[in-house]
Structures are given as C-alpha cells and as structure tokens.
C-alpha cells in the first residue's frame, strides 16, 4: 500500500524535478555566476564607487532571507507597477542570491592566487585584463570550485521556496499529492530523498571536475 | 566535499526507504484506550491549531496584537467549559491537518468544513459555523456568473482547503497559496481570475477594505458546516467538546460571539 503510493507519486515528483527544480537551478546558477563574477571584479577594483556598490549588494543579499527576497519580487513589485510571472520572479531572486554569495567566493579565490602570477603576466607583456583572463581566473576557478559547488547544492534545495510563488516544482508536487491522501510523512520523505539523490549526483560531478581542473594548479 | 563512502550511503538509503515504508504503515490510528480527553485534562490545556491569518475567524488584533477571532473565541469558551486553558499554535493552513496527524495539537479550530473525505480521516465536533462558499472576482469582471463559468479560469486557493476542491471540480486551474492574503493579492494583481472562499471571510474583508475593487460573482447553494477537527479515535474529547458547544449554545455564548463578529448568528 505504501510502496504503491511511493511508486505512483514518484512520477509526478520526478516530473517536478525535471520540469522545474533542475531547470530553475541551472538557469539561476548560470545567471548567478555572471552576476557573481561582475560583482567580485567590482569589489576588488580600485574604484571606490564600484567596490562600494558591490559591498552594498553583497551585504543586502547575504543579510536578508531568500524567502523575503522572493516575496518582495513576486508579491511586492506589483504594488509599484512591475508584475512578473512566477518563473522570472524565481529566477531573478535565486540568481541575485547566487550572485551575492558567489561574488565573495570568487573574490576570495582571485585573491588566493599568488601575487607573483600577476607580476609574471606583466613581465611577458600582458595587460591586466589579459593576465586576469589567461592566468589568474583559470587558477581561481580551481580554487573556487568546492565553495561554488556548495553554493550550487544549496541553490538546488533553495528552489523549493519557489513553490510559495506558484512554481510547481518537486516539493509542490509532493505537497499536492499529500494534500489529497494525507500521507505527509511518506511524501515529504520521498521529496527529501529525491533532493538528496540530485545533490549526491552533483557531489560526484564536483569531484570529477576537481580532478580535471587540477591541471591549472601551479605546483 | 564528498558526503561519505558510496557503500555506506547505500546502506543509509536503504534504511531510509525502510523508514518510508514503516511510516506509511503507522498512519492508522493506534488501537487501545482513548486517552484524548484525559490527556487534555491532565495537561490542563487544550492545544488548538489555527492559522492566525484568516480574518475574522483567526487573526491578530490590528495585525500585530493578540490572537483573536470567531474561532479563537469559541475555542477559548469551549476550553473553559472543559476546565482547561486553550493554548493556540499558529500554523499555515496546508500544515494544519498534517500537524494534527503528527499529534502537535489536540484540535483544529480554523473553519474546517465537514466533508466526506475528511470524515474518513478525522473526527468532527458538532458544527459551530453555517456559511456558504462564494466566488470572488474583480469588480470589472463580468465573465464569471456561476461555478460553471470557472471552467478554464484560474483561481487561487489553499491546497488542502475544501475551496480548492470545489474550484477544481468546477473546472478551474488552481494555483495553491498559503492563505487568504495571498489569494486576494493575486486576484487584485490580475494574476488569477477568481478566488473561491468562505462568504463570511469575504464580507468581513469587504467591510474592512471598501476600495478593494472586488465583488461576489456567485454563491454555493448548499451550506458549508465548519467544526472542530480532531484525530480519528478522539471520541472522548469530541463528546466533551460537543457537550461544551451545546451548553454554550443554550446559554447564548455562541450567538453572542457570532454577533460580535458578523452582526448575525452564524453558529446554527
């Protein structure tokens, strides 16, 4: 009886994962990384205005709950005339969030590359931008891989909050089935296991990537 | 950061799956003696679940004051009749029945309508509210005049509420939200076409928010009856609550509370 329920609900839950949870996480992470890189570069630039803006942004994102950010964007913005659909709202909130946390990771990674690498680039006639792109960032990427993987894994789980702004993702599918039969324990645990499996896969991908990127580390 | 060794993980996964299976088996009510009433009297408190965001049944005075409302006051009166204090646990509507199953509360007081599906799983007291359901739409919307007109339209409801079912049965696409406030927001922002909810809730909202720009498009013909909801097998506590409700009805307390909130007696 319970197994039947688990099997019959696995389909909709996986559908929610494939149709919403995973695409939502991928889109938000891709966009979030771009934001994170830009913010990180602003943060370490010599320009006081740019680094000030970056500091402020990181502080706001890290200092407020993601749920509140989601509600401000989805339920709040219409009050000032900007109405966004559930999906764009979720992607904006999640990628801004990744941007805030990712920026600190990338900044730390860039600063962890030895100063001598900058000087070496300068010596062979590279501009600052060239040095950054060809020498510093590849090495920073390897350093930032574990913490960025952490950010991504957190993001996968954070997508469950999008269920509160009408995105029918993995958790909401489980909620819908639970609300009919009242089998909360089974369905919530089932949802938890599916999240867990997704995160296990991501951890495995992370270790493979780490091995591959070891080429870029100066030994 | 890998989590742990794959083989260990498999073992944990298997254990968890077993846990899932066991969890499913244990949802039947425990056999044996019914201690529902003695538990309450020995604790000296009746633990009541309510939303706290569902005006005028269960809300905070002025938004941030003390918890009050029609259901809250009736629950307090019932608890007093039982000789205990009512202790309220404010819970999101979609978590309310799950919390009752999980023995977090003794009873739910949140306009839970009696319906056959719920009667299979829960015990109900005698009803303390007689109301009806309404379709609420924007004042400018003339395309919905009956429940049949909901076909192909979008509404916003709490997932586990009977209004969700009603909207679904009428052929609407239903968006699930946490409560009344969100459903009204979605309606006013043109994100849904309609909201199905309790007539009393809407009337109270309309009274307090005269410029909301909403109206009633249709009303159910059958009355909905709301009652205290208890775990299956809480026979002793249900009977005690019924007796308390009968006394409160006889001495005029119920109608007094009702008139305070609605101006008429909706308790019978």
Interface residues (C-beta under 8 A of the other chain):
Chain A: X1 X2 X3 X5 X6 X75 X78 X83 X146 X149 X150 X164 X166 X172 X175 X176 X178 X179 X182 X183 X184 X185 X186 X189 X190 X193 X200 X203 X204 X206 X207
Chain B: X1 X2 X3 X9 X13 X16 X17 X19 X20 X21 X23 X24 X25 X27 X94 X97 X98 X101 X102 X121 X159 X160 X164 X175 X176 X177 X178 X182 X185 X189 X190 X191
